[in-house]
Amino acid sequence: MLHLPLLRWGEPYRSLDVARVPHHQTRELFVEVSQANVGLIRRDLARQEQSRASLLGFASAELLAMCARAAEHLAHDTLPLGDEAQTPTDYVAQVTATTGLPHVFVRRNLEKIRGVLANMENVLNGLTRQLDLRVLDEGYGESRGQAVSFYPRAHALGAVLPNNSPGVHALWVPAVALKMPLVLKPGGAEPWTPYRIIQAFIRAGCPPAAFSFYPTGHAGAAEILRGCGRGMVFGDAGATEPWRADGGRVEVHGPGFSKIVLGRDSAADFEQYLDVITASIAENGGRSCVNASSVWVPAPHGREIANAIAARLARIAPRHAADEEAQLAPFADANVARRISAQIDSALGEPGAHDVTAEQRSGSRLVEWHNCAYLLPTIIHCETPAHPLANREYLFPFASVVEYGDGEVPAALGPSLVVTALTDDRQLIRQLLASPHVDRLNIGPVPTNHIAWDQPHEGNLFEHLYARRAFQKEAFSNQRSAFSSKPLPEVNC
């Protein structure tokens, strides 16, 4: 039986407590994963400072070179997987087995991570605003003619990771180049990607002591986030919301509620943007926080635009995992798919919304095919932003087409990870630029899911891990300096 161990600062450890993860389709046992309890995690976290020391011995230039080598190992090499070996083909099949993601999705996401590792210098240039990384080697230096010094906010970054899509792991991999050890809690169904990334870094020359890998439950995840000086958590609103109140110590990656906004100047010409709109909704199976979950259009264009989007997406159907044309992922737990579909139908009971795709397909939204549960793409026309479905996000290609009136945008949009604005309306663009609720803004036909990794994403990782201090330095010698040549004035306290 395939078994994944813990990694305790790089040392494999087989636990008596294991989680048994089934194949998503056959439901047969596929892999056993060692589980870390809270006490073990707490004891190990006492060694964070020693772990960071293992990275401090390398110059930033050396760590960047390791990232470039790790990129190639990740994509092309056979790497350790517990007591077994894992080829890239094995990796793709294993991710599919436990998550249901089609092979083509897994390969695309792996390429995203490889690209970030291979271009780490450019990524860090964006996050640090082109800081000379030798500043991190020395602790101080110069930037744009000014003295600068940065100090670490933590001895390690603890991350509680998701199951939805391997590409999200590109967000935490720059920590290694920033000399920050990693304490990772993988998703229960997707331990494969973080484990393979760690092994690629080790093969590239990174010290094993810089990595801990703790499959664990909710209590263990909370211990990681509490015990590391800086954290990162992924999940739905229920899982992530409590950490927003932690003073910024934990970077929260929750639902994206990403959106496309058509201005009045572009709504009549919407057909030229259908490729951008449908790609934003459906790529990667609609499973990412950067997939568009709503399209905002000026009244009265909503129904026409919703029909056109629905006609495009209605062509998408379940396919075999190995099919290169696959565009949908099944739900590893069929009950989750049933609950989501029931939630949508319940919300449609309120007036003002209509499932446009129901008219474009022959059967139900929920389908079972080859022993797997799928939700087919769903487009809802909402007459106003007030409808409950106007701002919902689900783990499949779902989007509401929301009609807005004069003056309602951008205020009615609410918090949005990505907004793509299809407009030349200067006033609307200025309002979006000024909005504190828009995390990433695209002006023009840029799909919401096209990410520039050198840009901040729900926070800036460099600023999350490092803080700047005021710094001055004057040459020192044993000779009395100009500052000590005069007696100090007397001060009466």
KEVEXVO-51055 format. One record per residue: residue in one letter; x, y, z of N, C-alpha, C in turn. Coordinates in steps of 0.001 Angstrom, whole numbers, plus 500000, padded with zeros to 6 digits. Layout:
AXYZXYZXYZ;...
***
This chain:
M500844498795500000500000500000500000500873501248500000;L500587502166499107501304503436499054501074504217500342;H502166504745500906502074505460502182502882506748502103;L502260507866502530502962509145502627503287509422504086;P504576509623504409504947509928505792504833511413506088;L504921511747507358505171513135507740506603513483507358;L506882514770507278508261515265507215508442516206508396;R509317515812509323509558516613510520510907517309510340;W510831518553509846512035519285509461512911518400508558;G512244517835507554512931517069506525513066515592506796;E512833515154508035513005513750508389511678513007508229;P511634511967507368510392511189507225510022510513508537;Y508730510470508826508236509883510074506910509197509778;R506855507914510082505638507148509850504829507100511136;S503624507600511081502771507674512271501875506441512359;L501531506065513589500569504983513779499162505414513368;D498928506720513461497625507270513066497683507610511578;V496817507010510782496833507257509340495439507621508856;A495404508407507779494158508667507055494178507819505794;R493076507158505518492969506306504333492147507043503285;V492790507390502181492169508218501147491753507312499991;P490473507351499593490020506467498526490218507071497136;H490133506218496134490071506667494746488714507321494523;H488694508467493889487449509232493779486369508485493002;Q486769507585492108485801506924491237485414505541491752;T486404504734492094486121503364492537485794503283494013;R486201504314494786486057504376496243486906503331496950;E487801502675496229488737501747496858489886502520497502;L490451501949498577491561502596499260492715502818498291;F493200504052498233494262504372497274495597504678497956;V495573505403499080496810505786499754496550505960501238;E497536505602502044497514505904503472498444507085503722;V497980508021504532498754509225504816498940509342506321;S500194509346506778500473509527508203499872510839508696;Q499361510812509932498732511993510516499544512501511699;A499678513816511790500396514456512898499396514912513952;N499693514613515217498816515119516268499333516466516775;V498511517133517564498834518486518012500122518511518832;G500309517521519715501501517508520559502771517393519739;L502768516535518732503945516383517869504255517689517139;I503223518310516593503426519571515874503992520630516817;R503417520724518001503871521747518953505344521548519311;R505736520282519558507141520018519880508059520400518721;D507659520051517510508512520347516357508633521839516097;L507562522581516341507601524015516065508563524756516990;A508979524127518065509980524738518935511337524845518235;R511490524179517103512771524176516383512747525064515141;Q511822526002515073511717526860513894512990527679513655;E513559528199514724514733529063514567515906528277513974;Q516094527035514426517167526207513862516899525900512394;S515627525711512063515278525443510670515633526630509783;R515325527823510271515637529003509458517141529173509299;A517898528801510311519352528903510214519893528075509051;S519188526979508698519654526143507595519562526862506254;L518657527830506144518546528613504903519421529853504925;L519681530379506110520465531614506203521902531418505743;G522366530183505681523725529932505209523886530080503715;F522786530290502990522840530433501535522584531887501146;A523325532371500166523054533685499596521769533613498776;S521107534749498627519873534786497838520104534287496422;A521247534633495844521543534177494488521595532654494414;E522116532022495453522158530551495486520751529975495586;L519900530591496391518533530096496537517745530270495241;L517993531363494515517333531538493212517767530458492232;A519028530123492262519516529046491392518876527711491780;M518690527484493086518018526265493525516574526232493028;C515894527372493040514513527430492544514461527035491073;A515419527528490295515447527189488870515668525689488671;R516555525103489462516775523656489355515549522884489834;A514930523365490909513736522693491429512619522694490394;A512526523742489595511496523805488549511610522621487606;E512834522305487209513041521199486277512840519854486954;H513306519715488192513076518470488922511577518211489092;L510837519256489437509402519132489657508693518615488414;A509042519181487276508319518875486048508784517584485378;H510055517200485563510614516152484711511204514952485445;D511520515062486728512306514012487381511446513018488162;T512031511859488394511480510903489343511963511302490736;L511025511484491653511339512001492988510822511042494052;P511380511105495275510902510229496349509449510507496714;L508730509432497025507363509528497527507247508510498657;G507602508930499867507710507973500954508801506968500628;D508470505691500685509429504638500349509402504296498862;E508542504965498116508399504692496692509066505803495887;A508989505672494561509459506716493647508268507204492829;Q508291508473492492507166509078491773507669509761490509;T507224509290489351507520509954488086506501511075487879;P506757511997486966505736513012486667504401512399486231;T504467511285485486503231510613485070502504510022486268;D503258509451487202502652508940488443501948510076489185;Y502635511202489285502079512342490013500727512750489436;V500655512881488129499399513290487489498294512280487807;A498596511002487672497592509970487926497158509962489388;Q498077510216490307497745510191491734496871511377492126;V497166512558491598496301513711491876494900513443491353;T494812512917490148493504512597489575492771511570490429;A493488510568490907492854509483491649492114509977492882;T492696510911493614492095511317494890491262512593494798;T491429513388493732490667514632493606489656514613492476;G489881513782491460489018513778490286489455514734489198;L490449515568489456490890516513488435491348515766487181;P490883516153485997491377515540484767492887515729484618;H493524514815483917494970514883483738495411516227483169;V494654516748482213495061517994481562495068519151482554;F494136519151483513494134520187484553495392520079485412;V495723518857485800496871518652486685498148519125486000;R498330518756484736499546519160484020499628520675483868;R498510521320483570498526522784483441498894523453484756;N498350522938485842498654523527487143500101523282487544;L500616522107487221502025521840487507502916522791486716;E502514523097485506503298524030484690503275525436485288;K502167525835485909502126527135486581503170527200487690;I503232526140488491504196526114489594505615526102489043;R505855525273488013507183525229487390507574526611486885;G506629527322486273506925528652485752507306529643486823;V506624529576487975506979530474489083508376530159489593;L508689528876489769510025528498490244511104528918489244;A510852528699487968511856529015486949512081530509486806;N511068531302487128511160532756486978511134533454488331;M511707532818489331511613533334490692512227534723490836;E513304535002490121513911536327490239512931537409489815;N512207537191488710511216538170488266510049538267489240;V509631537123489782508544537128490755508924537976491973;L510132537765492493510567538527493669510824539985493341;N511255540277492123511395541683491727510060542404491847;G508977541718491441507662542339491559507220542488492999;L507421541446493801506949541490495187507760542446496051;T509071542574495763509935543434496585510143544812495982;R509504545074494844509714546333494104511186546500493736;Q511736545400493204513099545352492665514171545622493726;L513918545144494910514926545224495961516110544325495608;D517313544817495789518502543977495647518468542950496777;L518352541670496424518172540643497448519393540449498333;R520511541049497956521664541011498858521367541762500155;V520352542617500123519912543282501356519462542238502385;L518790541174501913518368540127502842519557539300503319;D520592539188502487521792538464502907522516539192504018;E522653540516503871523435541317504822522592541874505965;G521289541961505744520421542572506746520175544038506482;Y520977544638505616520799546042505261521478546275503920;G521201547442503344521811547797502063521209549092501558;E521164549239500248520678550476499649519682550150498557;S518634550955498460517630550814497408517216552194496950;R517432552460495648517104553769495066517760554911495844;G518982554668496259519735555712496931519431555881498400;Q518588555026498950518234555123500363518727553899501120;A519161554125502353519533553006503212518274552243503600;V518341550913503513517191550086503870517656548905504712;S516774548448505555517023547249506345515695546562506590;F515683545244506448514470544460506669514744543377507703;Y513745543099508511513879542022509484512734541030509284;P512966539759509575511913538753509391510852538865510468;R509618538731510064508507538758511016508309537401511700;A509018536374511208508801535026511724510031534181511462;H510064532999512077511105532017511794510633530964510800;A509320530936510502508787529970509535507412530448509073;L507038530023507879505706530282507346504897528993507444;G503790529049508169502884527912508265501734528089507300;A501436527059506498500386527175505489499429525992505575;V498145526310505641497075525300505611496513525315504198;L496733524213503471496571524201502021495263523548501596;P494795523849500365493494523365499895493608522126499019;N492445521634498598492346520502497681491954520915496263;N491469522157496082490724522457494864491558522468493595;S492825522933493666493607523066492437495076523205492791;P495957522393492179497381522450492534498047523794492267;G497515524580491341498169525838490974498311526821492114;V497461526713493149497538527671494253498860527553495013;H499545526423494876500797526248495609501901527174495090;A501679527772493936502634528761493443502699529981494356;L501707530165495223501686531340496084502688531256497226;W502991530042497717503880529944498871505308529535498510;V505541529033497293506899528579496972507951529694497022;P507616530983496774508663532010496892509245532147498294;A508590531596499312509101531717500679510506531151500793;V510809530096500052512130529474500152513203530451499681;A512962531119498558513929532101498060514053533292499002;L513048533513499837513078534591500825513616534109502176;K514241532915502178514926532379503361513970532069504511;M512774531605504146511780531313505163511387529840505084;P511628529055506135511220527653506141509703527509506014;L509277526320505614507868526058505370507348524955506283;V506192525208506870505477524218507669504120524054506986;L503914522908506317502772522745505432501795521708505952;K500524522083505980499444521137506233498724520949504894;P498889519792504227498271519616502914496774519363503016;G496077519552501888494676519163501826494537517657501980;G493446517221502574493277515802502834493250514944501584;A492747515479500479492679514723499231493819515046498278;E494622516043498619495670516435497671496983516733498400;P497601515676498970498919515856499579500045515797498561;W499737515385497334500764515056496343501605516249495923;T500947517381495663501688518522495105502657519131496109;P502235519466497345503222520026498279504364519056498572;Y504064517757498648505136516780498912506126516754497752;R505621516788496526506512516756495369507343518046495267;I506739519182495591507496520445495570508641520382496575;I508366519879497777509425519755498788510559518875498261;Q510216517749497670511252516844497170512043517474496026;A511385518293495207512096518988494129513088519995494700;F512689520715495747513608521663496400514807520921496998;I514548519800497662515644519046498284516591518513497212;R516041517986496117516878517507495023517728518652494456;A517192519875494496517907521035493957518988521552494894;G519089521011496117520136521426497041519665522171498259;C518362522391498409517858523050499616518006522108500807;P518280522645501977518416521785503157517073521168503523;P517015519851503731515748519219504127515141519835505382;A515995520352506269515508520914507533514634522149507338;A514557522659506121513726523838505859512261523477505621;F511923522179505678510574521761505288509958520821506318;S508724521154506705507906520235507482506587520024506753;F506104518788506814504903518381506079504045517603507061;Y502922518206507463502093517644508522500651517445508062;P500310516317507428498893516007507267498265515901508656;T497151516575508862496565516636510200495127517106510098;G494425517100511222493046517555511265492947519035511583;H491741519463511945491497520886512196492329521405513360;A492448520609514423493211521059515592494679521217515234;G495226520283514455496623520398514031496851521586513116;A495889521851512223495998523009511334496028524300512139;A495151524393513140495126525587513988496433525733514759;E497013524615515202498290524672515916499392525220515024;I499407524826513771500402525342512823500248526849512666;L499013527311512484498798528744512276499093529548513535;R498785528990514698499102529696515954500595529659516255;G501253528553515915502631528362516343503682528966515443;C503318529278514188504266529932513283504050531440513335;G505123532175513247505022533627513340504185534251512242;R504191533612511076503368534055509947502666532844509356;G501425533054508895500641531954508368499940532296507082;M499416531257506455498658531385505220497591530293505266;V496324530649505047495258529661505127494368529782503895;F493999528626503347493114528549502191491847527818502613;G490720528217502047489494527490502337488264528336502095;D487105527778502454485852528510502294485720529559503392;A484641530316503321484475531420504269484451530930505710;G483808529774505959483729529273507318485082528924507899;A485976528380507055487288527958507544488253529120507691;T488107530138506865489107531210506841488716532441507651;E487427532679507806486989533934508418487564534159509818;P487644533136510688488182533394512036489604533949512033;W490383533656510987491777534104510964491931535532510467;R490878536112509908490962537511509464491134538454510646;A490716538019511822490781538875513009492114538751513733;D493098538088513104494365537819513797495421538883513501;G494976540083513213495897541212513047496814541117511849;G496424540366510825497246540257509628498359539235509732;R498473538542510867499529537557511033499325536352510122;V498044536074509799497700534980508892497094535568507626;E497697535247506493497199535719505200496070534795504767;V494892535366504526493684534581504267493413534509502773;H493251533286502271492886533054500872491565532296500859;G490484533055500866489152532472500892488495532545499532;P487165532520499488486465532646498212486859533934497498;G486923533868496178487398535024495418486311536005495032;F485111535500494721484028536339494201484540537235493070;S485309536633492163485878537387491046484785537714490030;K484961538815489318483873539348488501484368539930487182;I483457539957486223483632540718484984482573541811484978;V482983543026484642482066544163484582482076544723483165;L480919544743482529480776545407481232480209546797481461;G480849547789480868480336549149480950479224549365479939;R478545550487480071477478550805479118478027550967477701;D479286551333477596479880551536476275480217550219475576;S480238549124476308480653547854475702479560546788475702;A478461547005476412477444545961476574476841545539475242;A476620546492474343476002546151473060476928545308472189;D478224545395472442479217544637471664479739543435472440;F478915542893473320479384541837474228479915540610473505;E479431540342472283479825539114471592481333539036471366;Q481983540178471185483429540143470957484201539786472223;Y483519539783473365484178539450474626483773538079475153;L482981537320474396482484536039474907483607535063475200;D484672535065474413485794534154474689486411534459476048;V486604535746476346487172536149477636486238535774478775;I484938536011478578483971535748479642483875534255479935;T483742533438478895483579532002479130484858531369479679;A486016531835479213487275531321479766487386531664481244;S486993532876481604487062533305483004486188532431483894;I485053532000483378484121531194484171484544529726484229;A484983529175483091485054527717482958486449527113482993;E487500527879482752488827527267482737489152526672484105;N489939525604484080490288524854485286489046524305485979;G487997524087485185486775523519485739486019524444486661;G486350525757486622485673526708487503486026526540488960;R487157525881489251487488525511490634488372526529491356;S488750527598490703489721528528491287489039529790491801;C489673530405492782489150531662493317489231532784492288;V490035532595491248490160533623490210489208533378489048;N488440532287489076487375532114488085486267533117488354;A485700533680487314484610534642487481483364533919487968;S482780534429489039481534533869489553480341534776489267;S480602535932488668479494536784488226479956537720487115;V479006538076486264479230539005485151478222540127485312;W478710541323485502477853542472485788477666543289484513;V476393543496484158476073544147482886475002545218483126;P475038546298482380474017547337482570472664546863482047;A471607547213482778470260546901482303470025547683481002;P469310547104480039468529545864480090469200544712479326;H470526544628479319471224543652478478471397542277479133;G470978542117480378471325540918481126470862539617480507;R469599539525480128469072538254479619469758537866478305;E469957538819477429470600538523476143472022537997476349;I472775538661477226474162538251477478474189536904478193;A473294536696479147473239535418479852472946534277478877;N472025534477477948471705533436476965472927533091476109;A473681534104475717474851533866474862475935533099475614;I476167533457476877477166532734477684476707531293477904;A475436531121478243474908529786478504475018528896477271;A474772529449476092474855528656474860476270528131474650;R477273528941474989478668528499474872478973527393475874;L478610527614477122479000526684478184478188525394478176;A477011525413477556476185524208477508476835523097476691;R477865523436475915478568522419475124479478521548475992;I479767522004477191480694521284478065479979520096478702;A480618518925478616480044517703479180481145516886479841;P480788515966480722481812515116481345482586514310480314;R483870514134480590484737513309479759485635512481480673;H486313511493480097487230510675480867488404511520481366;A488967511109482493490051511874483115491246512044482183;A491515511058481340492672511120480450492387511865479148;D491146512283478939490773512989477705491373514396477713;E492123514717476674492767516037476599491765517175476437;E490530516853476061489495517873475895488629518040477139;A488975517356478213488165517440479439488124518869479964;Q486939519333480340486759520693480866486037520724482211;L485618519551482682484926519462483966485630518476484873;A485600518743486153486106517790487150484927517262487956;P484908515969488247483852515440489111484099515842490561;F483090515696491371483225515919492804483662514612493445;A484758514671494215485236513468494887484182512931495849;D483366513816496408482256513428497282480960513831496583;A480195512856496122478966513149495371477961513928496207;N477993513761497525477042514478498380477272515986498340;V478528516396498143478815517831498030478142518385496777;A478233517667495678477586518112494442476070518208494630;R475491517239495312474043517257495525473638518453496383;R474420518744497422474088519881498300474174521201497540;I475219521354496719475376522596495964474204522799495014;S473842521749494286472727521873493344471434522215494066;A471235521605495227470026521892496008470029523334496512;Q471194523856496913471287525249497354470899526205496232;I471380525920495027471057526789493887469561526755493609;D468986525559493588467546525443493317466728526151494385;S467171526058495638466445526739496714466478528251496524;A467657528780496180467775530229495972466977530691494762;L466833529820493758466033530182492580464551530304492924;G464162529811494093462783529964494528462406531401494828;E463409532255495046463137533676495254462991534377493911;P462017535255493763461800535930492479463013536764492068;G463187536918490750464226537799490238465435537099489690;A465412535767489594466544535022489043466032533836488241;H466818533457487236466388532385486321467609531605485862;D467519530281485890468595529420485400468495529345483885;V469314530131483215469255530219481760469752528932481117;T470743528280481741471307527072481154470310525919481164;A469304525954482027468309524875482056467607524750480712;E467520525868479978466871525840478670467819525363477566;Q469125525296477872470125524969476861470557523496476915;R470249522818478011470659521417478149469423520531478245;S469621519244477996468486518330477916468101517731479268;G469026517728480233468729517087481510469003517979482692;S469350517357483820469562518052485081470956518678485144;R471099519630486045472412520210486333473337519169486941;L472803518341487814473565517288488479473470516007487655;V474615515500487219474616514267486440475616513287487046;E475301512017486931476226510964487351476671510209486109;W477984510124485945478558509542484731479791508744485123;H479805507476484753480921506589485081481234506620486581;N480186506515487366480316506437488827480869507715489453;C480732508828488767481185510133489290480047511137489204;A480032512081490136479018513141490154479603514429489588;Y478889515022488657479314516277488023478196517308488160;L478579518571488233477641519674488075477956520355486753;L476976520403485866477172521016484560477182522538484701;P477865523229483778477939524694483853476555525322484018;T476502526321484867475223526947485210475352528465485164;I474484529089484377474429530552484273473062531013484769;I473089531901485754471870532435486355471727533903485964;H470572534268485436470296535687485176469626536299486396;C470279537293486995469725538010488154469295539402487720;E468052539750488009467523541032487562468107542209488336;T468555541965489567469146543022490393470289542442491215;P471182543310491711472259542827492597471765542314493939;A470484542536494273469975542161495591469653540677495693;H469590539966494577469204538550494646470306537724495314;P469943536717496111470964535908496819471995535251495902;L471638534954494652472574534303493744473461535293492985;A473279536581493238474059537576492503475533537549492878;N475839537054494061477233537087494516477561535793495255;R477446534668494541477756533358495093478929532755494325;E479629531835494962480749531154494320480672529666494635;Y480815528846493607480777527401493773481950526756493048;L482174525457493353483356524759492876483095524064491528;F482482524801490598482269524313489236481958525548488380;P481821525407487058481581526605486234480190527190486487;F480121528084487431478882528755487822479117530260487761;A478154530981487196478223532444487229476827533020487125;S476627534091487840475398534867487698475678536041486768;V474701536352485924474770537555485090473835538565485741;V474419539604486296473699540527487177473494541864486464;E472250542292486394471959543601485809472108544679486878;Y472814545743486523472985546849487459472444548140486863;G472043549042487737471537550334487309472576551424487477;D472232552625487082473149553765487184473589553961488633;G474895554091488820475444554393490133475610553200491048;E475218551998490626475304550834491517476680550178491521;V477457550372490464478801549795490374479813550925490526;P480868550735491361481320549462491909480817549112493303;A480038549990493948479672549745495349478978548406495540;A478111548013494599477339546788494766478158545526494535;L479358545658493988480158544473493683480573543722494942;G480861544440496002481366543806497206482812543385497041;P483391542745498057484791542310497973485004541378496782;S486051541646496001486307540902494765487799540677494627;L488201539412494509489616539113494320490110539651492991;V489340539420491925489699539924490595488480540589489982;V488696541727489360487672542358488523488287542649487168;T487673542127486120488038542496484748486989543472484246;A487422544678483918486514545733483467486599545849481956;L485505545526481286485434545625479825484756546938479498;T485530547994479502484976549335479316486087550333479043;D485711551408478357486587552577478224486020553762478997;D484991553518479789484345554569480573485320555058481643;R485829556274481482486850556793482387486335556910483820;Q485095557304483981484566557453485332484473556107486023;L483981555082485313483873553752485912485258553204486246;I486209553409485363487570552935485619488155553631486850;R487954554937486954488456555667488132487819555145489410;Q486531554846489367485847554330490553486394552956490947;L486661552109489956487230550794490255488648550919490802;L489424551846490241490780552061490737490781552541492190;A489758553278492547489681553830493905489049552872494898;S488481551771494412487745550869495309488691550055496180;P488502550060497488489328549226498383488922547763498360;H487836547433497655487325546065497654487804545250496458;V488569545867495556489065545157494376490539544850494588;D490863543549494701492238543154494991493111543178493743;R492610542632492645493330542632491369492395543244490335;L492891544199489556492062544885488565492673544736487180;N491875544224486244492259544146484838491406545125484051;I492032545987483293491310546895482404491457546363480988;G490354545970480381490411545405479041490188543905479070;P490235543259477898489851541844477766490903540869478289;V491103540880479609492014539960480284491172538995481117;P491222537697480837490446536759481657490809536889483134;T489840536725483994490083536888485433491091535883485955;N491215534727485274492093533672485771493503533755485196;H493820534788484452495181534982483958495946535811484985;I496881535162485680497548535755486840498997536069486504;A499405537292486817500825537655486776501368537410488180;W502273536431488312502707535994489638503638536987490326;D504118538000489583504949539016490228504101540141490815;Q502791539960490814501873540930491403501356540372492733;P501004541236493677500428540741494934499140539969494679;H498864538979495517497652538169495372497092537938496763;E496021538651497092495448538623498449496543538889499481;G497388539841499178498509540174500041499816539992499304;N500861540613499833502192540545499244503044539650500146;L503531538523499604504237537552500443505490538153501067;F506216538978500324507424539584500895507073540458502099;E506055541301501939505663542180503042505022541389504185;H504484540219503871503934539359504918505054538761505769;L506185538477505138507276537797505834508331538740506393;Y508431539952505846509477540886506260508877542259506529;A509490542975507448509119544357507727510369545227507629;R510162546466507234511286547392507107511468548158508411;R512720548333508778513044549152509949513776550411509493;A513728551455510299514583552620510066516029552205510295;F516939552704509469518328552234509545519288553341509120;Q520337553525509914521446554422509574522744553739509968;K523812553990509218525092553364509519526203554376509289;E527064554479510263528216555370510178529465554542510436;A530529554857509719531785554131509921532219554251511379;F532742553134511941533129553111513348534607552746513452;S535327553428514356536719553065514648536963553296516122;N538155552898516585538486553102517999538859554547518303;Q539105555314517215539378556727517415538092557425517818;R538232558467518608537048559211519023536456559911517809;S535196559699517565534555560298516394534121561712516712;A533652562386515667533183563763515837532037563821516831;F531308562707516932530164562708517837530601562620519295;S531862562150519552532293561991520935533379562991521322;S533659563991520460534746564916520729534336566005521721;K533100566127521973532617567153522915531929566452524080;P532036567066525254531316566439526379529816566489526156;L529141565469526623527705565467526499527074566519527406;P526051567181526945525399568189527789524715567520528967;E524669568273530058523956567741531212522460567816530966;V521774566787531392520322566733531223519714566553532611;N518832567475532954518119567349534216516839566571534011;C516701565475534720515500564634534601514599564873535806;
***
